[in-house]
Amino acid sequence: MEVSSVKKLEQMEFSLESVTDLSSSSVSSSSPAVATFSCVDGVTELRFLQSDSTHCFNFDLASAQLFKLGPVHFICVSDSSSSSEEKSFSQGVNIKFITEKDSKDFCESFEEWTKDAVVQGSSLQNGTVSAKKSKFDNKIEASSAKMYFHYYGQLLHQQNMLQDYVRTGTYYAAVMENRSDFAGRIVVDVGAGSGILSMFAAQAGAKHVYAVEASEMAEYARKLIAGNPLFAERITVIKGKVEDIELPEKADILISEPMGTLLVNERMLESYVIARDRFMSPKGKMFPTVGRIHMAPFSDEFLFIEMANKAMFWQQQNYYGVDLTPLYGSAHQGYFSQPVVDAFDPRVLVAPPMFHMVDFTQMKEEDFYEIDIPLKFTASMCTRLHGLACWFDVLFDGSTVQRWLTTAPGAPTTHWYQIRCVLSQPIYVMAGQEITGRLHLIAHSAQSYTIDLTLSAKMWGPGASQGGILQSSTCKFDLKEPYYRMSQPQAYPVAQEPPLQPQPELSTQDIQTQNDELEEELLQQPPQNPSTQL
């Protein structure tokens, strides 16, 4: 904070080729000038002073705006002038810089000074001024957004997604099998990444594609698209968030890959529906169109023991003379608050799955803030229930072909894998017993969700209608902090291997006889040529 204040107190000056008043050409002539950023008594100002006169234009940076007309030509306007008693009119000036570098440096400084000028809750005559933040910035922590865009701005992570052939191949098939939806249409690629989906749309005959990407990957996308001249003329890469940018025309098709683990992680689905409301024409299509979150209770003793054993470290009573046991309970709870991301054998499921539908064409942004899913299953076996397994699929509802992309267990593994919420207190179920519960997801500002899971087993058998819940287990998870358990699915044999057939016993004399016969056979073989052997 102290460093920022020091920088703010330091004046910054820029030489201009000319500055002229927009309202009246007679007030000033086109002549060299100096632009100065300064902070006086806590008020940040931008001042334009002509070199051949004493006339000065003052702008309060809390209400100033800058518009680019050309490489070195700009207009600066403000709601009011700090040098005038009249506050009901706007003023503006024409600015021309000497070089493009000067204009670029000025724009960067203008952006930094205006950020500092508008303070949340500062009082003005017209009311309270809110910070100049986009819708995305208002709900997402700056640190989380920085890490998020840094992650997706790296080629190695884009390669990981491109090499997920289930993901990439399904998108390619969904687009190419529905060429009639793309041919001659305007397409917006939301979160374009490397631009691969934009090029699929161009291959399918799209009239023009706007590839919107907020991370540094936008520069790589431009380079990749430029290297494919068949598509380059029909694809425009726009660096920015869909919440902030403007497009020159409405889209007929929205295409995106906004899914995270459990479908909703990373909260990009909200940006997907915002893009729908801002850019898509009323009769437009969305690829993907709908999503489904699938859930089923599971039993996995291996996984439960693995999770429980992690906390055993904290049960040491003499760790270099220190008793660690006071932290055992917290460590145990911490490990069981991590959802497990891995690929599991579908035979661990103890009941047929159910699903929750998410319609991207109808969902509002606010609908993603809290998702409440009631659970109801019927156990198909007698076992110990360890938690809830989840996966998702999405539908590309094309005019020609409907194509599903699934992350289900037993299907080819994707980079999403599956996810399991493990209960710290398992419950016992009987075959045919009803399992009820609730999966409650609450979005948080770190671009993820807090999960509250409750599973209960009701009384089973005669008189069950008069009985209550026998067992119930509850656990809280943070989807932002999963345990990536990237091992192969554990084998669960259905039937035991048949026993080996008994072999006839050999006596010592039989063994010696066999050895003598083998030695005699080797001595009778002709010697080999050493060079041939080599």
KOLMAR-622067 format. One record per residue (C-alpha): x, z, y. Coordinates in steps of 0.2 Angstrom, whole numbers, plus 5000, padded with zeros to 4 digits. Layout:
BEGIN
XZY...
END
This chain:
BEGIN
500050005000501450045012502349875009500649785013500449885029502249835035501949655032500349655041501149735057502449595057501949445068502049275060502249115071501948935067502348785078500948655080500948475086499448505096497848615097496248565106494648645110493148575100491848625112492548535128494048415129494248465147494748645144496348595136497448445133498248395117499948475118501248575108500648745104501148905094499948995081500249185079499549305067499549485073498749655070498349755085497449925084496949885066496149715071496949555064496949405075497449225075498049165092498348985098499448975114499848805122501648785127501148695144499848825150499249005149497648955140497449055124496149045109495949205100495049215083494549375074495149345056493749445049492549305054493749155055493649005043494848855041494348685035495548545030495248365037496948295032498748335026499148405043497448405052496348565051494948645061494848835063493148905068492449085071490849175074491449255089492949255101493849425104494249365122492449335126491049455130489749335123489549365104488149245100489149075099490449005088492148935094493248805086494948715088495748565082497448595074498848475070500448525062502148435063502448425044501448455028502548595024502048685040500248655036500448725018501348885024500048915037498648895025499449025013499749145027497949125033497349165016498349325015497849385032496049355030496049455014496749605023495549575038493949605029493849775022492349835011491149945021491949905039490549925052490149785064488649755076487749645064487949775049489149805035490349675030490649655011492349605004492549415002492449414983491649284971490349334959491649334945492849454955491449574959491049614940492849594933494349704936495749604944497049664931495949604917495649434925497549414929497949444910496549334904497049184915498949214911498549214892497549054893498848974905500148964891500348814879500648924864498948994865498148824868499048764853498448904842496648854847496948664845497748694827496048784822495448624814493748694810493548724828494248564835493648454821491848524823491848494842492548314839491148274826489848354837490348244851490648084842489148094831488048104847488847974857487147924864487148094873488748064882488847874885488647834903488348024908489148144920489948284910490648454915491948544904491748734908493448814905494348654900495948734895497048584889495748464892495448414874493548424875493548324891494448184882493248194868491848164880492748024888493047944871491147954868490947844883490547974897490447894914491448044922492048214917492448364928493648474919493548644927494948764923495448924932497148964924498748874926498348774911497448654924499148584928499548554910497848474908498148354922499848304914499048274897497648174904498748074915499748034899498147954891497747814903496147764894495347924899496247974915495247874927493647954921494248134921494448244936495348414934494748544946495648714946494548854950493148964943491348894940490749034951491748964966491948784965490748644971490448474962489948314970488548274958487448354944487948354926486948274912488048364899488948534899490248564886491248714883492048834871491549004878491449104862492549254858492549374844490749434840490249284850490149374867491949444869492849394885491149374894491449184896489649154890489149214907490149084916489448954904487648994910488149014928488848834927487148784919486148854934487348774947487848604940486648544926485248434929483548494924483548384908485348404904486048464887487248604883488648584869488448714861486648744863486248914854487249044846486849174832487749344829487549384810487649564803487749644786488249814780489849814769490749924757492649914757493550064750495249984753494949964771494250134774495750214766496950114776496050164792496050344787497850344782498450284799498050454807498950554793500550544803499750674815499450794801501250844800501551024804503451014806503950854814505650894821505051074823503451014832501651044825500750874827499050934820498150964837498050784840497450734823495650724827495950624843497050504833495750484819494350454831495550324840495850224825494050214820493550154837494449994834493449854827494349764813494649574815495149494799494449374785493549474771492849434755490949404756490649504740490949664750489249644758487949764751486449674758485849504764486349474782485149464797485549374814485249394833484849224842485649184859484949034867486148974880484848854888483749004892484849164894485149234911486849294916486049474917485449464899487249474893487549634902486749734889486249674871485249784860484949734842483849834830484549834812483649834796484249784778483849814760485349874749485749764734486849884725487250064723488850104733489650194748489250104764490750094776490050004791489449834798490149664796489849534810490149344812489449204822488949024822488448904836487348744836487748584844485948514846486348334849485048194850485748114834486548244823486348434823488048514820488448694816490148784819490248944808491449084807490549154791491549244777491849124763491848974774493548904780494449034791494449004810495549084823494049204827494049274809492649394806492449574814492049734805491449904813492050044801491150204801492150364801490850444790490250324776488450344769487850324751486550194747485550154731485049974726483349934735483550074748483150034766484550034779484150044797485050064813485549994830486949884837487049914856488249814866488649864884489749744895491149824905492349754919493749724907492949564901492249644885491049764878490749944872489849944855488750084849488350074831487150184821486750154802485550264792484950264774483150314771482350404756482150284741480950294727479250384724478650474739479850384750478450354763478350544766480250564767481350554782483150484785484350564772485950504780486550434797488250394804488650344822490250274829490850194846491950044847492949954861492849764858494249744870495449844858495249774841496349804826497049634820497149644802497749464798497949484779497149374766495449434759495649564746495249504728493749594721493649544702491949514695492349534677493849624668495149514660495049504641496349604632497949524626497949474607499149594597500749504593501549524575502949654575504749594572506049684563507849704568508349584553507149454559507849464577509649444570509149294559508349204574509949234584511049164570509949004569510048974588511948994588512148874574511048744582512048754599513748734589513048574581512648494598513948364605514948434620514348364637515448274650515848394664515848264677514148214671513548394671514148414689
END
